[in-house]
Amino acid sequence: MLTTEISQPVSIGDRVTFDTDEGYQAGTVNDLRRDVGNGELHAWVELDHQWPGMYRAVPLATLQSVPTRTNKQSTEVNNENVS
């Protein structure tokens, strides 16, 4: 598991978003690879709403993890179901 500049861990299988010239994109991290030229670490993201198997190399510094439910929200939902 690796961290970005915003101190969020990124690992294979994570759902992420990132900003591009084409607007915000979303997808799933499929692999982490180093750039051959400068050695910068990139996440290979399989984009949503694209052909299967199409990836985009995104520098880790630009990734944003998709927010997930917090434990507090999960507890509130579970308490509502019990009532």
DRENDO-379345 format. One record per atom (N, C-alpha, C): residue in three letters; atom name; x, y, z. Coordinates in steps of 0.001 Angstrom, whole numbers, plus 524288, in hexadecimal, padded with zeros to 5 digits. Atoms other than C-alpha are relative to their C-alpha. Example, Ala and Ser with C-alpha at 12.3 -4.5 7.8 and 13.67 -1.06 7.14 Angstrom:
BEGIN
+------+------+-------+-------+-------+
: rest : atom :     X :     Y :     Z :
+------+------+-------+-------+-------+
:  ALA :    N : 8037A : 7FB5A : 80000 :
:  ALA :   CA : 8300C : 7EE6C : 81E78 :
:  ALA :    C : 80384 : 804B0 : 80000 :
:  SER :    N : 7FCCC : 7FB5A : 7FFC4 :
:  SER :   CA : 83566 : 7FBDC : 81BE4 :
:  SER :    C : 7FCFE : 80442 : 802DA :
+------+------+-------+-------+-------+
! end
This chain:
BEGIN
+------+------+-------+-------+-------+
: rest : atom :     X :     Y :     Z :
+------+------+-------+-------+-------+
:  MET :    N : 8034B : 7FB7C : 80000 :
:  MET :   CA : 80000 : 80000 : 80000 :
:  MET :    C : 80384 : 804D2 : 80000 :
:  LEU :    N : 7FCDF : 7FB48 : 8006D :
:  LEU :   CA : 8057B : 80D4D : 7FC3B :
:  LEU :    C : 7FCA8 : 804BA : 8012D :
:  THR :    N : 802F7 : 7FB53 : 7FEBE :
:  THR :   CA : 801B7 : 81AF8 : 80050 :
:  THR :    C : 8011A : 80445 : 7FC0B :
:  THR :    N : 7FF69 : 7FB8E : 8037D :
:  THR :   CA : 7FF92 : 82701 : 7F7FC :
:  THR :    C : 80196 : 804B5 : 80338 :
:  GLU :    N : 7FE97 : 7FB43 : 7FD2D :
:  GLU :   CA : 80321 : 834F1 : 7FB7D :
:  GLU :    C : 7FBC2 : 801A9 : 803D1 :
:  ILE :    N : 8043A : 7FE9B : 7FC74 :
:  ILE :   CA : 7F5E6 : 83636 : 801FF :
:  ILE :    C : 7FF5C : 7FBE5 : 80447 :
:  SER :    N : 7FFB3 : 803EB : 7FBD5 :
:  SER :   CA : 7F978 : 82AEB : 80B21 :
:  SER :    C : 7FB7F : 7FC1D : 7FFEE :
:  GLN :    N : 803FD : 80404 : 8006A :
:  GLN :   CA : 7EF39 : 82191 : 80614 :
:  GLN :    C : 8027E : 7FB31 : 7FD98 :
:  PRO :    N : 7FDAD : 804B7 : 80231 :
:  PRO :   CA : 7F35B : 8138D : 803EC :
:  PRO :    C : 7FD66 : 7FE76 : 7FADE :
:  VAL :    N : 801F7 : 801C7 : 8050E :
:  VAL :   CA : 7F1F6 : 80E87 : 7F60C :
:  VAL :    C : 8021A : 7FA89 : 7FF14 :
:  SER :    N : 7FE55 : 80550 : 80129 :
:  SER :   CA : 7F249 : 8001F : 7F2C6 :
:  SER :    C : 7FCC2 : 7FDE5 : 7FB7F :
:  ILE :    N : 802AC : 80269 : 8046D :
:  ILE :   CA : 7EDFF : 7F738 : 7E7CB :
:  ILE :    C : 7FA68 : 7FEA6 : 80195 :
:  GLY :    N : 8057D : 80102 : 7FF00 :
:  GLY :   CA : 7DF3D : 7F635 : 7E704 :
:  GLY :    C : 7FD0C : 804A3 : 80241 :
:  ASP :    N : 80293 : 7FB5E : 7FDD3 :
:  ASP :   CA : 7DC80 : 803A1 : 7ECF3 :
:  ASP :    C : 7FD21 : 80306 : 7FBC4 :
:  ARG :    N : 802DA : 7FC77 : 80378 :
:  ARG :   CA : 7D25E : 80C78 : 7E6B4 :
:  ARG :    C : 80246 : 8056E : 800CE :
:  VAL :    N : 7FD91 : 7FADF : 7FFA0 :
:  VAL :   CA : 7D871 : 819B2 : 7E3AE :
:  VAL :    C : 7FD98 : 803C5 : 7FC14 :
:  THR :    N : 80148 : 7FBEC : 803BD :
:  THR :   CA : 7D58D : 8269B : 7DD03 :
:  THR :    C : 804D9 : 8034F : 7FF3B :
:  PHE :    N : 7FBA6 : 7FC85 : 80114 :
:  PHE :   CA : 7DEF8 : 83022 : 7D6C2 :
:  PHE :    C : 7FE43 : 803FC : 7FBF8 :
:  ASP :    N : 8015B : 7FBB7 : 8037F :
:  ASP :   CA : 7DE67 : 83CF4 : 7CF51 :
:  ASP :    C : 80367 : 7FFC7 : 7FB21 :
:  THR :    N : 7FD2D : 7FFE8 : 804F5 :
:  THR :   CA : 7E23A : 83D96 : 7C0ED :
:  THR :    C : 7FE2E : 804AE : 7FCD4 :
:  ASP :    N : 801C0 : 7FBE5 : 8038D :
:  ASP :   CA : 7E0FB : 8471A : 7B59F :
:  ASP :    C : 7FA6F : 7FF03 : 7FE24 :
:  GLU :    N : 8053C : 80184 : 801BC :
:  GLU :   CA : 7D47F : 83FBB : 7B249 :
:  GLU :    C : 7FC15 : 80009 : 8047C :
:  GLY :    N : 80360 : 7FFFC : 7FB62 :
:  GLY :   CA : 7CEB5 : 841B7 : 7BFE5 :
:  GLY :    C : 80187 : 7FBA3 : 803B8 :
:  TYR :    N : 7FEE0 : 80419 : 7FC31 :
:  TYR :   CA : 7CE41 : 838A1 : 7CB78 :
:  TYR :    C : 7FEDB : 7FAA4 : 7FDAE :
:  GLN :    N : 8008E : 8055E : 801C7 :
:  GLN :   CA : 7D00B : 82A3D : 7C859 :
:  GLN :    C : 7FFCC : 7FC80 : 804D4 :
:  ALA :    N : 80057 : 803C1 : 7FBB6 :
:  ALA :   CA : 7CD0B : 81E7E : 7D0EC :
:  ALA :    C : 80134 : 7FA96 : 7FDE8 :
:  GLY :    N : 7FED7 : 80552 : 8019B :
:  GLY :   CA : 7D17A : 81078 : 7D09B :
:  GLY :    C : 8023B : 7FCD7 : 8047C :
:  THR :    N : 7FDDD : 803AD : 7FC35 :
:  THR :   CA : 7D805 : 80520 : 7D77D :
:  THR :    C : 805CE : 7FF3A : 7FEF9 :
:  VAL :    N : 7FA5E : 800DA : 80086 :
:  VAL :   CA : 7E69F : 803C2 : 7DA12 :
:  VAL :    C : 800F2 : 7FA43 : 7FEBC :
:  ASN :    N : 7FEE9 : 80553 : 801B0 :
:  ASN :   CA : 7EB5D : 7F7B7 : 7D2CC :
:  ASN :    C : 805A8 : 7FE77 : 800FE :
:  ASP :    N : 7FA76 : 80132 : 7FF45 :
:  ASP :   CA : 7FA14 : 7F8CE : 7D48D :
:  ASP :    C : 802D6 : 804F5 : 8019D :
:  LEU :    N : 7FC90 : 7FBA7 : 7FEB6 :
:  LEU :   CA : 804E8 : 80185 : 7D9CD :
:  LEU :    C : 8052B : 7FF09 : 7FD3B :
:  ARG :    N : 7FB34 : 800A9 : 8030F :
:  ARG :   CA : 81074 : 80395 : 7D0A4 :
:  ARG :    C : 80331 : 80500 : 80006 :
:  ARG :    N : 7FC78 : 7FB82 : 80053 :
:  ARG :   CA : 81C47 : 80C6B : 7CFD3 :
:  ARG :    C : 800BB : 801A0 : 7FA55 :
:  ASP :    N : 7FEF5 : 7FDE2 : 8052B :
:  ASP :   CA : 81E80 : 8154F : 7C428 :
:  ASP :    C : 8058B : 7FE92 : 7FE67 :
:  VAL :    N : 7FAD7 : 80193 : 801DE :
:  VAL :   CA : 829E6 : 810B7 : 7BBD3 :
:  VAL :    C : 803B0 : 804AB : 7FFCE :
:  GLY :    N : 7FCB6 : 7FB63 : 800A6 :
:  GLY :   CA : 82EDD : 81E91 : 7B9A2 :
:  GLY :    C : 801DE : 8025E : 80514 :
:  ASN :    N : 7FE7E : 7FD2C : 7FB47 :
:  ASN :   CA : 82E98 : 82511 : 7C6F1 :
:  ASN :    C : 7FF33 : 7FCEF : 80511 :
:  GLY :    N : 800AC : 80348 : 7FB5F :
:  GLY :   CA : 82B00 : 81A15 : 7D057 :
:  GLY :    C : 7FB64 : 8016B : 80370 :
:  GLU :    N : 80493 : 7FE7E : 7FCE7 :
:  GLU :   CA : 81E97 : 820C3 : 7D530 :
:  GLU :    C : 7FC0B : 7FB8D : 80017 :
:  LEU :    N : 803C6 : 80439 : 7FF67 :
:  LEU :   CA : 8148D : 81730 : 7DA61 :
:  LEU :    C : 7FAA9 : 801B2 : 7FDF1 :
:  HIS :    N : 80523 : 7FF01 : 8024D :
:  HIS :   CA : 807D0 : 81699 : 7D2B0 :
:  HIS :    C : 7FC4E : 7FB8A : 80163 :
:  ALA :    N : 8041C : 803EC : 7FF66 :
:  ALA :   CA : 7FB15 : 80F98 : 7D563 :
:  ALA :    C : 7FD8D : 7FF30 : 7FAAB :
:  TRP :    N : 802B4 : 80138 : 804DF :
:  TRP :   CA : 7F559 : 808B1 : 7C99C :
:  TRP :    C : 7FA4A : 7FF58 : 8016B :
:  VAL :    N : 80580 : 7FFCA : 7FE86 :
:  VAL :   CA : 7E6F7 : 80BFC : 7CAD6 :
:  VAL :    C : 7FCA2 : 7FE47 : 7FB68 :
:  GLU :    N : 803D5 : 80197 : 803EB :
:  GLU :   CA : 7DC6F : 804C5 : 7C34B :
:  GLU :    C : 7FB52 : 803A2 : 800A2 :
:  LEU :    N : 803F4 : 7FBEC : 7FFAF :
:  LEU :   CA : 7D2DF : 80FAD : 7C03E :
:  LEU :    C : 7FA7C : 7FDD7 : 7FFA3 :
:  ASP :    N : 80590 : 80130 : 80089 :
:  ASP :   CA : 7C447 : 80EE3 : 7C228 :
:  ASP :    C : 7FE2D : 8020F : 7FAB7 :
:  HIS :    N : 80271 : 7FE4F : 804E6 :
:  HIS :   CA : 7BC2B : 81035 : 7B5C7 :
:  HIS :    C : 803D3 : 80003 : 7FB6D :
:  GLN :    N : 7FC5C : 800C3 : 80451 :
:  GLN :   CA : 7C74A : 80BE4 : 7ACDE :
:  GLN :    C : 7FFF1 : 7FA3F : 7FE92 :
:  TRP :    N : 7FF8D : 8057C : 80179 :
:  TRP :   CA : 7CA39 : 7FF58 : 7A5B2 :
:  TRP :    C : 802E4 : 7FD04 : 80443 :
:  PRO :    N : 7FD28 : 8031E : 7FC23 :
:  PRO :   CA : 7CE65 : 7F46A : 7AEFC :
:  PRO :    C : 805AE : 7FF4A : 7FE50 :
:  GLY :    N : 7FA7A : 800AF : 8012A :
:  GLY :   CA : 7DD1D : 7F371 : 7AFD4 :
:  GLY :    C : 802C1 : 804F3 : 7FE49 :
:  MET :    N : 7FD87 : 7FAFD : 80156 :
:  MET :   CA : 7DFA3 : 801D5 : 7ACB1 :
:  MET :    C : 801B3 : 8029B : 80512 :
:  TYR :    N : 7FDCC : 7FDD5 : 7FB3C :
:  TYR :   CA : 7E890 : 807E5 : 7B6DB :
:  TYR :    C : 80245 : 8055E : 7FF01 :
:  ARG :    N : 7FD75 : 7FAF0 : 80040 :
:  ARG :   CA : 7EDDA : 8154D : 7B9D3 :
:  ARG :    C : 80408 : 80025 : 80460 :
:  ALA :    N : 7FBDE : 7FF8B : 7FC18 :
:  ALA :   CA : 7FAD5 : 81754 : 7C0C4 :
:  ALA :    C : 7FF6C : 8054D : 802AF :
:  VAL :    N : 800FA : 7FB3C : 7FD03 :
:  VAL :   CA : 7F87D : 82149 : 7CB8B :
:  VAL :    C : 8040F : 80063 : 80456 :
:  PRO :    N : 7FC4C : 7FF62 : 7FBB1 :
:  PRO :   CA : 80322 : 826AC : 7D484 :
:  PRO :    C : 7FD2E : 7FFB1 : 80544 :
:  LEU :    N : 8027E : 800A9 : 7FAE1 :
:  LEU :   CA : 80047 : 82332 : 7E2B0 :
:  LEU :    C : 7FE99 : 80531 : 8028A :
:  ALA :    N : 800FC : 7FAF2 : 7FD88 :
:  ALA :   CA : 800FA : 83179 : 7E6A2 :
:  ALA :    C : 7FAC9 : 8025B : 7FE61 :
:  THR :    N : 804E7 : 7FDB5 : 801DC :
:  THR :   CA : 7F4BB : 8348B : 7DEB1 :
:  THR :    C : 7FB37 : 7FCC6 : 8016B :
:  LEU :    N : 8046B : 80360 : 7FEAB :
:  LEU :   CA : 7EC46 : 82960 : 7E3C3 :
:  LEU :    C : 7FD20 : 801F1 : 804D2 :
:  GLN :    N : 80343 : 7FEEE : 7FB7A :
:  GLN :   CA : 7E111 : 82B8B : 7ED0B :
:  GLN :    C : 7FCC3 : 7FB1D : 800EB :
:  SER :    N : 80329 : 8049F : 7FED9 :
:  SER :   CA : 7DAC8 : 81FFF : 7F3D6 :
:  SER :    C : 7FA49 : 80184 : 80028 :
:  VAL :    N : 80599 : 7FF1A : 7FFC7 :
:  VAL :   CA : 7CC2A : 81EFF : 7F24F :
:  VAL :    C : 7FE43 : 7FF4D : 8059E :
:  PRO :    N : 801A1 : 80086 : 7FA8B :
:  PRO :   CA : 7C5D1 : 82188 : 7FF80 :
:  PRO :    C : 7FC90 : 7FB31 : 800CE :
:  THR :    N : 80326 : 8048B : 7FE97 :
:  THR :   CA : 7C01A : 81591 : 8060A :
:  THR :    C : 7FD0C : 8013D : 804FC :
:  ARG :    N : 802E0 : 7FF3F : 7FB20 :
:  ARG :   CA : 7B6BC : 81426 : 81153 :
:  ARG :    C : 803AC : 7FFE0 : 804A3 :
:  THR :    N : 7FCF4 : 8002A : 7FB30 :
:  THR :   CA : 7BCA5 : 8175F : 81E5C :
:  THR :    C : 7FD6C : 7FC30 : 803BC :
:  ASN :    N : 80231 : 80398 : 7FC20 :
:  ASN :   CA : 7BAB9 : 80E6E : 829F1 :
:  ASN :    C : 7FB3E : 8025C : 802AE :
:  LYS :    N : 80466 : 7FD6F : 7FD72 :
:  LYS :   CA : 7B1A5 : 8188B : 83006 :
:  LYS :    C : 7FB15 : 7FF73 : 7FCAA :
:  GLN :    N : 80482 : 8007D : 80373 :
:  GLN :   CA : 7A8AD : 81870 : 82428 :
:  GLN :    C : 7FE0D : 7FA60 : 7FFE3 :
:  SER :    N : 8018D : 8057B : 8000D :
:  SER :   CA : 7A8B8 : 80999 : 823DC :
:  SER :    C : 7FD17 : 7FE93 : 804FB :
:  THR :    N : 8028A : 80112 : 7FB06 :
:  THR :   CA : 7A519 : 8091F : 8324A :
:  THR :    C : 7FA83 : 8024C : 80013 :
:  GLU :    N : 80524 : 7FD87 : 80021 :
:  GLU :   CA : 799E0 : 812B6 : 8302F :
:  GLU :    C : 7FC3B : 7FCD1 : 7FCAE :
:  VAL :    N : 80351 : 80323 : 8036F :
:  VAL :   CA : 7949A : 80A77 : 82500 :
:  VAL :    C : 7FE71 : 7FAF5 : 802B9 :
:  ASN :    N : 80129 : 804DE : 7FD3E :
:  ASN :   CA : 795A0 : 7FE00 : 82D1D :
:  ASN :    C : 7FC1C : 800E1 : 8046E :
:  ASN :    N : 8039B : 7FED8 : 7FBBD :
:  ASN :   CA : 78EA2 : 80467 : 838A2 :
:  ASN :    C : 7FA7E : 800FA : 7FDF8 :
:  GLU :    N : 80525 : 7FF09 : 80246 :
:  GLU :   CA : 7837D : 808CA : 82FC1 :
:  GLU :    C : 7FD6B : 7FADD : 7FE77 :
:  ASN :    N : 80225 : 80505 : 8019F :
:  ASN :   CA : 781D8 : 7FAE8 : 82AB6 :
:  ASN :    C : 7FE21 : 7FCC4 : 804A0 :
:  VAL :    N : 80168 : 80305 : 7FB61 :
:  VAL :   CA : 780F4 : 7F571 : 83891 :
:  VAL :    C : 7FAB1 : 801B8 : 80211 :
:  SER :    N : 804E9 : 7FDE3 : 7FDD8 :
:  SER :   CA : 77588 : 7FE50 : 83C68 :
:  SER :    C : 7FB4A : 7FDC5 : 7FD5F :
+------+------+-------+-------+-------+
! end
